Every structure is written in structure tokens, then in C-alpha cells.
Amino acid sequence: MLLGWLLVAAAWPAAGQLKVCESVPLYEPCEISFEISEAEAAQHPNPYVSVELRAEFRSPDGGRTRVASGFWDGGRLFRFRFSPDAEGRWDFRVLSNLESVNGKVASFQGTAARTPGFIEVFNTRYFRYPGPNEGHFWMGDTFYRFAEVPWETFTRYADARAEQKFNHVRGLLLGWEETARKVLADPDQPLIEHFREVERRIVYLNSKGLIYDVLLGGDQNELAELLPDRKQRERYVRYLCARYAAYNIVWQGVQEFEEYPEGRKLLKEINGVIKEWDPHQHPRSTHTVATSSPLVEDGWMTYIVQQNSAPSLASIDYELHGMPVVNAEFGYENSGAGASHDHHVSSDEFRKRLWSMAMRGHSTTYGNTGVYGGRKFPVDLKYLDAPGVTYMGHFHDFMTQTRYFDLQPYYRVEGGVALSLQYTPYLGEEYVGIEYIVYVEEPGAVDLIVPKNSYDVSWFNPIDGTWLDQKKKYKGERFQSPTPDNEHDWVLYVRREGKKESFNKKYYLEARGVKLKEVEAATSEVPYEIQFPDQQALTAGQTYEFNATLTKSTRAAKQMLWVWNGEVAGSSKARRIIGTEQFGQFKIPKNLADHYPATLSIRLLGLDGAGHLYEAFKAFRLEKEADGQ
């Protein structure tokens, strides 16, 4: 097949009209461009709609072919972008309904990488750079208006965040409503100047080591209203893949998908396009009101996004699903700019939520109400150095000196919440402990069970980043100690330093495989039952008293974490989170069913203090909310 390509190429004069990069470092875009003739331009008065353009890229060893879409860049200009991931000659062939380029072939050289490359999911719940096989520690920030603020503001922001060790920036590609309506005023003729400017900013972010987390559309059903036709949405998403996929990005769907009446269907649709037309297969998810995990079963998602600070949902979501969890909005820091939502919290509260989510296995994203660019807040760069940024820096420095790419939640602890790295060296042997991290939000006594051995012990102050090292090693299997003082939160670090160093030499990643928890649903084993609601019928949009009653009084059961789920079988709507406490006033979402009446399944997940996961079930008749309610 490749020989056929080259024979055809020989008939064309030196790559024809294609302008192709001669060489490009791995994971950086090779730019391929061409202009069409006036006659072809006349045949395609709106090339965004009518021109079909793709290219097949063959790897240097001939073993892989990747397909990328091309895009119209205004006037008579068209482009391809493709980032190689292997050194050597890459051959490509153009396929198009433009006769002037259809069938043309050319090549370029992939040269040694200058960056770690594009991240990918590995070992179920972690991220890595596949080229050098290095872990990726997610340090995210939120800057919704990144595409709208003046260039000088944007570059000052990006320079600061890179210096502060952040490596992700989450922002609205279309901007807020006013900008988005201008960009897509005509769904069949988008404002190309806007997408060029976004591209310029992505290039700048990447040059600073920052990955762009792409929000394709805003909340409140924005994307569906701007692009009401499926063909329009497909064209838009394919255009974004063609224009931006060769850069260092991850996909993050739409903002708060639950606010889209057909959110589940829409996300499955647009991510199907991304899977087909992103040749680099960047990680895919979507932003959310609570968690995107209800969409996991649709098969397109590779990581979960949460907007959540509830320990119960954070822990259960992580344990239930075999993919990474990125908590994008566990809290925005209000360091003086003001607050408009409950999750706009003080600097101290932000720090506590940061560590709490991290100990539950989450990657984390920061936001400051003075910088993040929300609807009600102007961007003010005086908040770039807020206390929360300092706390994020201390958090980064602590975690990156651990084997963060192997850590998982650990439950044999009291007085705090923990991560650990343990492994079984040989079949049938006991676990060997490597390191344990315990976050103690409320200072006091800590009780940590570990395999019997000798351990180095330190306390870390998450406020100022200082260490208190215990001079004498701890020997035993039950470490008990008060925090160094009772003034603030602390982090306990217990590890076998020599064993950790040995692991770092022998295995850079993946010291142990991840085993998902099995959910126990047998009535005889589940230590609780659903008591309320006790009626047979519920109404969508209404609030009811929910309550679970413990049927066993074990120590582990009394430490249960709870998540209430509501779902209508056979509906096109996604499962929704109803509550995250044992009892309370919880509202039934309006958009759970396609038709009424329906059967509503209430599933109550419980994670006990020993790390066992349970599920109880109760069915109700779901009635439609009355008009005017």
C-alpha cells in the first residue's frame, strides 16, 4: 500500500501545491497548508460546509495509520495539523472532494521530542506521559475567560500560573454567552477570527507547559441552542479536532451537562465525533453539576470530572469506577474578590477541601473568584498570588516527592483520611507497605494500622510547607500519635524510605495493579436499608424526606459514607445524584424520564469505614410534575 502511495507521488511535481513542514519534534504540530484555485472557490462558496478533507498519516514503521481532518482557515486557505509520536519519516495521503489535492501524498520527519508529550490514562486511575513513561501530576486552574481577556492579561496570567507549577488551564472555548452568540451567530459560518485567537492562546499555554482543558460549550443548554442541528454540531466538533487536536489538550465536554435536557445524548454524540477525528485520542470527559460518572457506561469517557466537595461522593465515585477522577470545582477560593455561590470559600476552607479530595484519589483543579472569570466577577490579576495558590504549591511539592501515580485510598486509619502504596511481592504473602499519607483536618489523635516493619515518620504543615521529622524510626504495626499542635490541619507521612527509593529505581510506574471494589447487594449482607421515602409514588421536581437505617452496629458501619442515586430504566436520561448524606430533604430531578409515569429506581450506595461498598435498592412510581409547579 505504501509503495502505491510513493508511485503516485512521483507523478506530482515535488509535493504539488502542499506546503509541508520538513521536520517537527514529536508531540508538536506539523503544519500542512494549501490554497485552492478561484474555480474551486467558486464551486465552494461556503467551504466550511461543503469541502470534505482528511489525511491518512502512516507511522515510520508502517504499522499504524491515523486519520486527521483538515480545516478551512478563511479565504482559499486550508490546513492540516498533525503531531507525530515516533521519530522517522511520516508519509501521508490527502483525500478530498477538492480535485486539486485529492490523492496527493507527501512526508515529513518526526525528530526528538522537546516535551514529555500528550498525557494518557494508564493503570486504570492515573495519568502519564507515554513517551518517557513518566507520571503526570494534574495541577489545574480555572480561567473561563481565557479566550476573551486582552492578550496582555492572558500572557501575564499564563506566565504566572506556569511559574506557580500549574500544568492545566480550564476555559470556555466559545467564551460566555455574549461572545458565544457572536462566534456562532451563523452555525454554518463560524467566526474564524475567534478560533484563530483561541489557537494563538493554546500555543502560548503549551509553550509554558500548560495543557488546555477544552470546554466546547457553556452551561444552560448553550451548545444545543447555538447548534440545534446534529450536522451542525458534528461539523463544529470535527473542526475543533482538526484545528486543536495536534496541540496539548484534554477534552472536557460542556459546562454542567445536567443543564442540557438531552445532555447524555448530546455528549455521546459529540464525543463519538471526537473519538473518530482526534488522531491523538486525548483524554475525554465532561464538566458537571456533581459528577460525570453517570455517563461512564456510554463508553466514550476516559476520565471522570466532578464538581463536588462531599467526601461521600468523592470516595464512592472513585471506588466504583475504573478511571481517573478530576475534581474541577470542589471549591473556589474567595481571597477578597467576593463570593456568589456556596462553593466560593475561604482560603483555609479551600486548603482543607484540596487535601480531603486528594486523599480520596482525586486530581484537583484550583479556582479563585478574582481570576477564574465567572459571570459575576471581572478578571483581576492582583489575585494571582492568593493564599490558595501558595497552598497548591505546597501540595504539589509534597505529592510529587511521593509515588503519587501508585497511591490509592486507605481505610485502616482513624482520625484522618489516607492514601497508601502497598503491594504483594509474591502470591500468598502479606501486603508490604511502602508509604502512607494521612490528612488530619481536625487536629488530634491519629491511629494508623500498617504492616509490621520499621518506618520513617514526618509531619507536614500544609499551610507553610514545613516539615517536622521524627528522629527515631517507628517500629511496629499500629502507629498512634497526636498532631504536633492543635492549631490547624496536618499531614502525616509514614514510609519506608529505603524501600521507596528501591522502587523508584526498579519500577518507575505501576508498582501494583488496581482492583475495583465489588459492590455487595445481597440483603443479608448490606448493613442498612432504605426507610424513607415510604410512599409508593413520587413526583419529579419535588422534595422528599430520605433516610437510611443501619441494621448492623459495627464500627465500620457507623463510619458509612452515602450516595443516593436516581435512575429510570430505559430512559435516555442519565442517572442523577440525589443526596450525599444518610438522611435529609432531597429533590427528585425533573429530567429523569422520557415518558411518565415511569419506574424510578433509588439506589443507595454505602462505603463503610473498612472500605467495603454496599448497595440497597427501592423502586417507586414516578409521576410528572404538574404544570405551573
C-alpha positions as CSV (number, residue, x, y, z in Angstrom):
1,M,0.0,0.0,0.0
2,L,2.8,2.5,0.9
3,L,4.6,1.7,-2.3
4,G,1.4,2.6,-4.2
5,W,1.4,6.0,-2.4
6,L,5.0,6.7,-3.4
7,L,4.5,5.8,-7.1
8,V,1.6,8.2,-7.2
9,A,3.8,10.9,-5.5
10,A,6.4,10.6,-8.2
11,A,3.9,11.8,-10.8
12,W,3.4,15.0,-8.9
13,P,5.9,17.8,-9.1
14,A,7.6,18.0,-5.7
15,A,4.6,17.7,-3.3
16,G,2.4,19.8,-5.7
17,Q,0.7,22.8,-4.0
18,L,1.1,21.4,-0.5
19,K,3.3,23.3,1.9
20,V,4.6,20.8,4.4
21,C,6.9,21.2,7.4
22,E,10.2,19.5,6.6
23,S,10.6,18.2,10.2
24,V,8.9,18.7,13.6
25,P,9.7,17.5,17.1
26,L,7.5,14.7,18.5
27,Y,4.2,16.0,20.0
28,E,4.4,19.3,18.2
29,P,2.2,20.1,15.2
30,C,3.4,19.7,11.6
31,E,1.7,22.4,9.6
32,I,0.4,21.4,6.2
33,S,-1.4,24.0,4.1
34,F,-2.6,24.7,0.6
35,E,-4.8,27.2,-1.3
36,I,-7.5,26.2,-3.7
37,S,-8.0,27.8,-7.1
38,E,-10.5,30.5,-7.9
39,A,-12.5,28.0,-9.8
40,E,-12.7,25.6,-6.8
41,A,-13.5,28.6,-4.6
42,A,-16.4,29.4,-6.8
43,Q,-17.6,25.8,-6.6
44,H,-17.5,26.0,-2.7
45,P,-18.8,29.4,-1.7
46,N,-19.1,28.1,1.9
47,P,-16.1,25.7,2.2
48,Y,-16.8,25.2,6.0
49,V,-19.9,23.3,5.0
50,S,-19.2,21.8,1.6
51,V,-15.4,20.8,1.5
52,E,-14.5,17.3,2.6
53,L,-10.9,17.0,3.7
54,R,-8.9,14.4,5.5
55,A,-5.5,12.9,5.5
56,E,-4.1,9.4,6.4
57,F,-0.8,9.5,8.3
58,R,1.4,6.4,8.2
59,S,3.9,5.9,11.1
60,P,7.6,5.4,10.3
61,D,7.4,1.7,10.9
62,G,4.3,1.4,8.7
63,G,2.4,-0.3,11.5
64,R,-0.1,2.5,12.3
65,T,-2.3,4.8,10.2
66,R,-4.0,7.7,11.8
67,V,-6.7,9.9,10.1
68,A,-7.0,13.6,10.7
69,S,-9.5,16.0,9.3
70,G,-8.4,19.2,7.5
71,F,-10.0,22.6,8.1
72,W,-10.8,25.8,6.2
73,D,-8.9,28.8,7.6
74,G,-10.6,31.6,5.7
75,G,-10.4,32.7,2.1
76,R,-8.9,30.0,-0.1
77,L,-6.7,28.6,2.6
78,F,-6.9,25.1,4.1
79,R,-4.7,23.4,6.7
80,F,-3.9,20.1,8.3
81,R,-2.2,19.7,11.7
82,F,-0.7,16.5,12.9
83,S,1.8,15.8,15.8
84,P,4.0,12.7,15.3
85,D,4.7,10.4,18.3
86,A,7.6,8.4,16.7
87,E,10.8,9.5,15.2
88,G,11.4,9.0,11.5
89,R,9.5,9.7,8.2
90,W,5.8,10.1,8.3
91,D,4.0,9.7,5.0
92,F,0.5,11.0,4.4
93,R,-2.1,11.0,1.7
94,V,-4.9,13.6,1.2
95,L,-8.4,12.5,0.5
96,S,-10.9,15.2,-0.5
97,N,-13.7,16.4,-2.8
98,L,-11.2,19.1,-4.0
99,E,-9.7,17.6,-7.2
100,S,-6.6,19.8,-6.9
101,V,-5.4,17.9,-3.7
102,N,-7.3,14.6,-3.7
103,G,-4.8,11.7,-3.7
104,K,-1.7,13.8,-3.2
105,V,1.0,12.4,-0.9
106,A,3.9,13.9,0.9
107,S,6.1,13.3,4.0
108,F,7.8,14.9,6.9
109,Q,10.3,13.9,9.6
110,G,9.5,13.4,13.2
111,T,12.5,14.4,15.3
112,A,13.4,14.0,19.0
113,A,10.9,15.4,21.5
114,R,11.3,18.6,23.3
115,T,8.4,18.0,25.7
116,P,7.1,15.0,27.6
117,G,4.2,14.8,25.1
118,F,0.5,14.2,25.5
119,I,-1.0,12.6,28.6
120,E,-3.0,9.4,28.6
121,V,-4.8,7.3,31.1
122,F,-2.9,4.3,32.4
123,N,-3.3,1.6,35.1
124,T,-7.0,2.4,35.5
125,R,-6.9,5.6,37.5
126,Y,-3.8,7.6,36.7
127,F,-2.3,9.8,34.0
128,R,1.1,9.5,32.4
129,Y,3.3,10.8,29.5
130,P,3.6,7.6,27.4
131,G,6.8,8.6,25.6
132,P,9.2,8.9,28.6
133,N,6.7,6.8,30.7
134,E,6.5,9.5,33.3
135,G,3.7,10.1,35.7
136,H,1.6,13.3,35.2
137,F,0.6,15.1,38.4
138,W,-2.5,17.1,37.5
139,M,-2.3,20.8,38.8
140,G,-5.3,22.5,37.3
141,D,-6.6,26.1,37.3
142,T,-9.8,27.6,36.1
143,F,-9.8,30.6,33.7
144,Y,-13.1,30.7,31.9
145,R,-12.5,33.9,30.1
146,F,-9.1,32.9,28.7
147,A,-10.3,33.5,25.1
148,E,-11.9,36.9,25.9
149,V,-9.5,38.8,28.1
150,P,-6.9,41.1,26.4
151,W,-3.7,39.4,25.2
152,E,-1.6,41.2,27.8
153,T,-3.8,40.0,30.6
154,F,-3.8,36.5,29.2
155,T,0.0,36.3,28.9
156,R,0.5,37.7,32.4
157,Y,-1.9,35.1,33.7
158,A,-0.2,32.2,31.8
159,D,3.3,33.3,32.8
160,A,2.3,33.4,36.5
161,R,0.5,30.0,36.5
162,A,3.4,28.3,34.8
163,E,5.8,29.8,37.4
164,Q,3.4,28.6,40.1
165,K,3.7,24.9,38.9
166,F,0.3,24.6,37.4
167,N,0.0,22.4,34.2
168,H,-3.7,22.6,33.2
169,V,-5.9,25.6,32.4
170,R,-9.7,25.0,32.1
171,G,-11.6,27.6,30.0
172,L,-14.6,28.2,27.7
173,L,-13.6,27.9,24.1
174,L,-16.6,30.0,23.0
175,G,-16.5,32.3,26.0
176,W,-19.6,33.4,27.9
177,E,-23.0,33.8,26.3
178,E,-22.4,37.2,24.6
179,T,-19.2,36.1,22.9
180,A,-20.5,32.6,22.0
181,R,-23.6,34.0,20.3
182,K,-21.3,36.2,18.1
183,V,-18.9,33.3,17.3
184,L,-21.7,31.0,16.2
185,A,-24.2,33.6,15.1
186,D,-24.5,31.6,11.9
187,P,-23.9,27.9,12.7
188,D,-22.8,27.3,9.1
189,Q,-20.3,30.2,9.0
190,P,-18.5,30.4,12.4
191,L,-16.3,33.4,13.2
192,I,-12.9,32.1,12.2
193,E,-11.0,35.0,13.7
194,H,-12.2,33.8,17.2
195,F,-10.9,30.3,16.6
196,R,-7.5,31.7,15.4
197,E,-7.2,33.7,18.6
198,V,-8.0,30.6,20.7
199,E,-5.4,28.7,18.8
200,R,-2.8,31.5,19.5
201,R,-3.6,31.2,23.2
202,I,-3.4,27.4,23.2
203,V,0.1,27.7,21.5
204,Y,1.2,30.1,24.2
205,L,-0.2,27.9,27.0
206,N,1.6,24.8,25.6
207,S,4.8,26.8,25.3
208,K,4.6,27.4,29.0
209,G,4.0,23.7,29.8
210,L,0.2,24.3,30.3
211,I,-2.4,21.9,28.9
212,Y,-5.7,23.4,27.8
213,D,-8.8,21.6,29.2
214,V,-11.3,22.3,26.4
215,L,-14.9,23.2,27.2
216,L,-16.6,23.0,23.9
217,G,-19.7,24.9,25.1
218,G,-21.2,26.6,28.1
219,D,-23.9,25.6,30.5
220,Q,-27.7,26.2,30.4
221,N,-28.1,24.2,27.1
222,E,-25.9,26.7,25.3
223,L,-24.3,24.4,22.7
224,A,-27.6,22.7,21.8
225,E,-29.2,26.1,21.3
226,L,-26.4,27.6,19.2
227,L,-26.1,24.4,17.1
228,P,-29.6,22.9,17.1
229,D,-28.9,20.5,14.1
230,R,-26.9,17.4,14.6
231,K,-24.9,18.1,11.3
232,Q,-24.0,21.5,12.6
233,R,-22.7,20.0,15.9
234,E,-20.7,17.3,14.0
235,R,-19.2,19.9,11.7
236,Y,-18.2,22.1,14.7
237,V,-16.6,19.3,16.7
238,R,-14.8,17.9,13.7
239,Y,-13.5,21.5,13.0
240,L,-12.2,21.7,16.6
241,C,-10.5,18.4,16.3
242,A,-8.8,19.4,13.0
243,R,-7.7,22.8,14.4
244,Y,-6.7,21.9,18.0
245,A,-6.1,18.2,18.5
246,A,-2.4,18.5,17.4
247,Y,-1.8,20.6,20.5
248,N,-1.5,19.6,24.1
249,I,-5.2,19.5,25.2
250,V,-7.7,17.3,27.0
251,W,-11.4,17.3,26.2
252,Q,-13.9,18.4,28.9
253,G,-17.2,18.4,27.1
254,V,-19.7,21.1,28.0
255,Q,-20.1,23.0,31.2
256,E,-22.6,21.3,33.6
257,F,-24.1,18.7,31.2
258,E,-27.1,18.1,33.5
259,E,-28.4,21.5,32.5
260,Y,-28.9,20.2,28.9
261,P,-32.3,18.5,28.6
262,E,-30.7,16.0,26.2
263,G,-27.2,16.2,27.8
264,R,-26.5,12.5,27.8
265,K,-27.4,12.1,24.2
266,L,-25.5,15.2,23.2
267,L,-22.3,14.2,25.0
268,K,-22.4,10.7,23.4
269,E,-22.9,12.3,20.0
270,I,-20.1,14.9,20.1
271,N,-17.6,12.5,21.8
272,G,-18.3,10.0,19.1
273,V,-17.1,12.6,16.7
274,I,-14.0,13.3,18.8
275,K,-13.2,9.6,19.0
276,E,-13.3,9.4,15.2
277,W,-11.5,12.6,14.4
278,D,-9.0,13.2,17.2
279,P,-5.9,11.3,15.8
280,H,-4.1,11.7,19.2
281,Q,-7.0,10.4,21.3
282,H,-6.7,13.0,24.1
283,P,-8.5,12.1,27.3
284,R,-12.3,12.8,27.2
285,S,-14.8,13.8,29.8
286,T,-17.4,16.5,30.5
287,H,-18.0,19.1,33.2
288,T,-20.9,18.6,35.5
289,V,-23.1,19.8,38.3
290,A,-22.0,17.0,40.5
291,T,-20.2,14.1,38.7
292,S,-20.0,12.9,35.1
293,S,-19.8,9.3,36.3
294,P,-23.4,8.5,35.2
295,L,-22.1,8.8,31.6
296,V,-19.3,6.2,32.1
297,E,-21.5,3.3,30.8
298,D,-21.9,5.1,27.4
299,G,-18.4,4.1,26.5
300,W,-16.8,7.3,25.3
301,M,-15.4,8.7,28.5
302,T,-11.8,8.1,29.7
303,Y,-11.8,10.1,32.9
304,I,-14.4,11.5,35.3
305,V,-15.0,15.1,36.2
306,Q,-16.6,16.2,39.5
307,Q,-17.9,19.5,40.8
308,N,-18.1,18.3,44.4
309,S,-16.8,18.6,47.9
310,A,-18.8,15.9,49.6
311,P,-16.5,13.2,51.0
312,S,-19.1,10.5,50.3
313,L,-19.5,11.2,46.6
314,A,-15.8,11.8,46.2
315,S,-14.9,8.4,47.8
316,I,-17.7,6.3,46.3
317,D,-17.3,7.6,42.7
318,Y,-13.6,6.8,42.9
319,E,-14.0,3.3,44.2
320,L,-16.8,2.4,41.9
321,H,-15.3,3.3,38.5
322,G,-12.1,2.3,36.7
323,M,-10.9,5.6,35.6
324,P,-9.2,8.8,37.0
325,V,-11.3,11.4,38.7
326,V,-10.5,15.1,38.3
327,N,-12.3,17.3,40.8
328,A,-12.7,20.6,38.9
329,E,-14.8,22.6,41.4
330,F,-14.5,21.3,44.9
331,G,-14.3,24.9,45.9
332,Y,-13.2,28.3,44.5
333,E,-11.1,30.4,46.8
334,N,-12.5,33.8,47.9
335,S,-9.4,35.6,48.9
336,G,-11.1,39.0,48.8
337,A,-12.8,39.3,45.4
338,G,-16.2,38.1,46.8
339,A,-18.4,35.1,46.7
340,S,-21.6,34.3,44.8
341,H,-22.0,30.6,45.4
342,D,-21.8,28.2,48.3
343,H,-18.6,26.7,46.9
344,H,-16.8,30.0,47.0
345,V,-15.0,29.5,50.2
346,S,-12.3,31.0,52.4
347,S,-8.6,30.3,51.8
348,D,-8.4,27.9,54.8
349,E,-11.5,26.0,53.7
350,F,-10.1,25.7,50.2
351,R,-6.9,24.2,51.5
352,K,-8.9,21.7,53.6
353,R,-11.1,20.6,50.7
354,L,-8.0,20.3,48.5
355,W,-6.3,17.8,50.7
356,S,-9.6,16.0,51.5
357,M,-10.3,15.4,47.8
358,A,-6.7,14.4,47.1
359,M,-6.8,11.7,49.8
360,R,-9.8,10.3,48.1
361,G,-7.9,9.7,44.9
362,H,-8.8,12.8,43.0
363,S,-6.7,15.0,40.8
364,T,-7.6,18.6,41.6
365,T,-8.3,22.0,39.8
366,Y,-8.0,25.4,41.5
367,G,-10.1,28.5,41.1
368,N,-10.0,31.9,42.6
369,T,-13.1,34.2,42.4
370,G,-10.9,37.1,41.4
371,V,-9.3,35.3,38.5
372,Y,-11.5,32.5,37.3
373,G,-13.7,34.7,35.2
374,G,-17.2,33.8,36.3
375,R,-20.2,35.6,35.1
376,K,-20.4,37.8,38.1
377,F,-16.7,38.5,38.6
378,P,-14.2,40.6,36.5
379,V,-10.7,39.2,36.0
380,D,-8.4,40.9,38.4
381,L,-4.8,39.7,38.3
382,K,-4.0,41.1,41.7
383,Y,-5.4,37.8,43.0
384,L,-2.9,35.7,41.0
385,D,-0.8,35.2,44.2
386,A,-3.7,34.4,46.6
387,P,-3.0,32.2,49.6
388,G,-4.7,29.2,47.9
389,V,-2.0,29.3,45.2
390,T,0.6,29.0,47.9
391,Y,-1.3,26.1,49.4
392,M,-1.5,24.5,45.9
393,G,2.3,24.9,45.6
394,H,2.9,23.2,49.0
395,F,0.5,20.4,48.0
396,H,2.4,20.0,44.7
397,D,5.8,19.8,46.3
398,F,4.6,17.2,48.9
399,M,2.8,15.0,46.5
400,T,5.4,14.9,43.7
401,Q,8.0,13.6,46.1
402,T,5.7,10.6,46.7
403,R,4.8,7.8,44.3
404,Y,1.6,9.7,43.6
405,F,1.0,7.6,40.5
406,D,0.5,4.5,42.6
407,L,-1.3,5.8,45.7
408,Q,-4.9,4.6,46.5
409,P,-7.3,5.4,49.3
410,Y,-6.5,3.5,52.6
411,Y,-9.1,2.8,55.2
412,R,-7.2,1.3,58.2
413,V,-6.9,4.7,59.9
414,E,-8.8,6.8,62.4
415,G,-8.5,10.5,63.0
416,G,-7.9,11.3,59.3
417,V,-8.3,10.2,55.7
418,A,-5.4,8.5,53.9
419,L,-3.7,7.3,50.8
420,S,-1.2,4.5,50.6
421,L,1.1,2.4,48.4
422,Q,1.1,-1.3,49.3
423,Y,1.9,-4.3,47.2
424,T,2.1,-8.1,47.5
425,P,5.6,-9.2,46.4
426,Y,4.6,-12.9,45.9
427,L,1.3,-14.7,45.7
428,G,0.1,-15.6,49.1
429,E,2.3,-13.2,51.0
430,E,1.1,-10.3,53.2
431,Y,1.0,-6.8,51.9
432,V,4.2,-4.8,52.1
433,G,3.7,-1.1,53.0
434,I,5.8,1.5,51.1
435,E,4.2,4.8,52.1
436,Y,1.2,6.2,53.9
437,I,-0.2,9.8,53.7
438,V,-2.8,10.8,56.3
439,Y,-4.6,14.1,56.2
440,V,-5.8,15.2,59.6
441,E,-8.3,18.1,59.1
442,E,-9.2,18.3,62.7
443,P,-6.0,18.2,64.8
444,G,-5.9,15.5,67.4
445,A,-5.0,11.8,67.7
446,V,-4.2,9.6,64.7
447,D,-4.4,5.8,64.7
448,L,-2.8,4.1,61.6
449,I,-2.6,0.4,61.1
450,V,0.4,-0.7,58.9
451,P,2.2,-3.9,58.1
452,K,4.7,-4.7,60.9
453,N,8.0,-3.1,60.0
454,S,10.3,-0.1,60.5
455,Y,9.1,3.3,59.2
456,D,10.3,6.9,58.8
457,V,7.8,9.3,60.2
458,S,7.3,13.0,59.4
459,W,4.6,15.7,59.8
460,F,4.0,18.2,57.1
461,N,2.4,21.6,57.6
462,P,0.1,22.3,54.6
463,I,-0.1,26.0,55.4
464,D,3.6,26.9,55.2
465,G,5.1,23.7,53.6
466,T,7.5,23.0,56.5
467,W,8.4,19.5,57.8
468,L,8.8,18.1,61.3
469,D,10.8,14.9,61.1
470,Q,10.6,12.3,63.8
471,K,14.2,11.5,64.5
472,K,13.6,7.9,65.7
473,K,12.1,5.4,63.3
474,Y,8.8,3.9,64.2
475,K,8.8,0.1,64.6
476,G,5.5,-1.8,64.8
477,E,2.2,-2.2,63.1
478,R,0.0,0.4,64.9
479,F,1.2,4.0,64.7
480,Q,-0.6,6.2,67.3
481,S,0.3,9.9,67.8
482,P,-1.3,13.3,68.4
483,T,-0.7,16.0,65.8
484,P,2.2,18.3,66.5
485,D,-0.2,21.0,67.7
486,N,-3.9,21.7,67.9
487,E,-3.9,24.9,65.9
488,H,-4.5,23.7,62.3
489,D,-4.7,20.7,60.0
490,W,-1.6,18.5,59.5
491,V,-0.4,15.8,57.1
492,L,1.2,12.6,58.5
493,Y,3.8,10.9,56.2
494,V,4.8,7.3,57.2
495,R,7.1,5.5,54.8
496,R,9.9,3.0,54.3
497,E,12.3,5.4,52.7
498,G,14.8,2.8,51.6
499,K,12.0,0.6,50.0
500,K,10.6,3.7,48.3
501,E,14.0,4.6,46.8
502,S,14.4,1.0,45.7
503,F,11.0,1.0,44.0
504,N,11.9,4.2,42.2
505,K,15.0,2.5,40.7
506,K,13.2,-0.7,39.7
507,Y,9.8,0.5,38.7
508,Y,9.1,4.0,37.5
509,L,5.4,3.5,37.2
510,E,2.7,1.0,38.3
511,A,4.0,-0.8,41.4
512,R,0.7,-2.5,41.6
513,G,-2.4,-3.0,39.5
514,V,-5.7,-1.5,40.5
515,K,-8.5,-3.8,41.6
516,L,-12.0,-2.3,41.6
517,K,-14.2,-2.8,44.6
518,E,-17.1,-5.3,44.3
519,V,-20.5,-4.0,45.3
520,E,-22.3,-6.2,47.8
521,A,-26.0,-6.1,47.2
522,A,-27.3,-9.2,49.0
523,T,-29.9,-8.1,51.5
524,S,-28.4,-10.3,54.2
525,E,-25.0,-8.6,53.9
526,V,-26.0,-4.9,53.4
527,P,-25.8,-3.3,56.8
528,Y,-28.6,-0.8,56.1
529,E,-32.0,-0.4,54.4
530,I,-33.9,2.4,52.8
531,Q,-36.5,3.6,55.3
532,F,-37.8,6.8,53.6
533,P,-39.5,7.7,51.3
534,D,-42.2,5.2,52.4
535,Q,-44.8,6.1,49.8
536,Q,-45.2,4.2,46.5
537,A,-45.3,7.2,44.2
538,L,-43.0,10.2,43.9
539,T,-43.3,13.3,41.7
540,A,-40.5,14.7,39.6
541,G,-39.2,18.1,40.7
542,Q,-40.5,17.6,44.3
543,T,-38.6,17.3,47.6
544,Y,-38.9,14.3,49.9
545,E,-37.6,13.0,53.2
546,F,-34.9,10.4,52.6
547,N,-33.4,8.2,55.3
548,A,-31.3,5.0,55.6
549,T,-31.4,2.9,58.7
550,L,-28.4,0.9,59.9
551,T,-29.3,-2.7,60.5
552,K,-25.8,-3.6,61.9
553,S,-24.0,-1.6,64.6
554,T,-20.4,-2.5,63.7
555,R,-17.7,0.2,64.0
556,A,-17.2,0.2,60.2
557,A,-20.9,0.6,59.5
558,K,-21.1,3.6,61.8
559,Q,-18.5,5.3,59.6
560,M,-20.6,4.8,56.5
561,L,-20.4,7.3,53.6
562,W,-23.6,7.6,51.5
563,V,-24.6,8.4,47.9
564,W,-28.3,8.3,46.8
565,N,-28.8,7.7,43.0
566,G,-32.0,8.1,41.0
567,E,-32.5,6.4,37.6
568,V,-35.3,5.5,35.3
569,A,-34.7,2.2,33.4
570,G,-34.8,2.5,29.7
571,S,-34.7,6.3,29.8
572,S,-32.3,8.3,27.6
573,K,-31.5,10.5,30.6
574,A,-28.5,9.9,32.8
575,R,-28.6,8.6,36.3
576,R,-28.5,11.6,38.8
577,I,-27.1,12.1,42.3
578,I,-30.0,12.9,44.7
579,G,-28.1,13.1,48.0
580,T,-24.8,12.5,49.8
581,E,-25.9,12.1,53.4
582,Q,-27.6,9.3,55.4
583,F,-30.8,11.3,55.6
584,G,-32.2,14.7,54.6
585,Q,-34.6,16.6,52.3
586,F,-33.6,15.6,48.8
587,K,-35.1,16.7,45.5
588,I,-36.1,14.4,42.6
589,P,-34.7,15.8,39.4
590,K,-37.2,16.9,36.8
591,N,-35.5,15.3,33.7
592,L,-35.1,11.7,34.7
593,A,-37.7,10.1,32.4
594,D,-38.6,10.4,28.7
595,H,-42.2,9.5,29.5
596,Y,-44.5,9.5,32.6
597,P,-45.5,7.6,34.6
598,A,-42.2,5.7,34.9
599,T,-40.4,3.4,37.3
600,L,-37.9,5.3,39.4
601,S,-35.0,3.2,40.9
602,I,-33.5,4.6,44.0
603,R,-30.1,3.0,44.6
604,L,-28.3,3.8,47.9
605,L,-24.5,3.2,47.8
606,G,-22.7,3.0,51.1
607,L,-18.9,2.8,51.7
608,D,-18.1,1.7,55.3
609,G,-15.1,2.5,57.4
610,A,-13.3,-0.6,56.3
611,G,-13.6,0.2,52.6
612,H,-16.5,-2.2,51.8
613,L,-19.0,-1.0,49.2
614,Y,-22.7,-1.8,49.5
615,E,-25.9,-1.1,47.6
616,A,-29.6,-1.1,48.6
617,F,-32.4,-0.7,46.1
618,K,-36.0,0.6,46.2
619,A,-38.4,1.2,43.3
620,F,-41.1,3.9,43.1
621,R,-43.7,5.1,40.6
622,L,-42.5,8.4,39.2
623,E,-45.2,10.9,38.2
624,K,-44.7,14.0,36.1
625,E,-44.6,17.4,37.8
626,A,-47.9,19.3,37.4
627,D,-47.9,22.3,35.0
628,G,-47.1,25.5,36.8
629,Q,-45.2,23.9,39.7
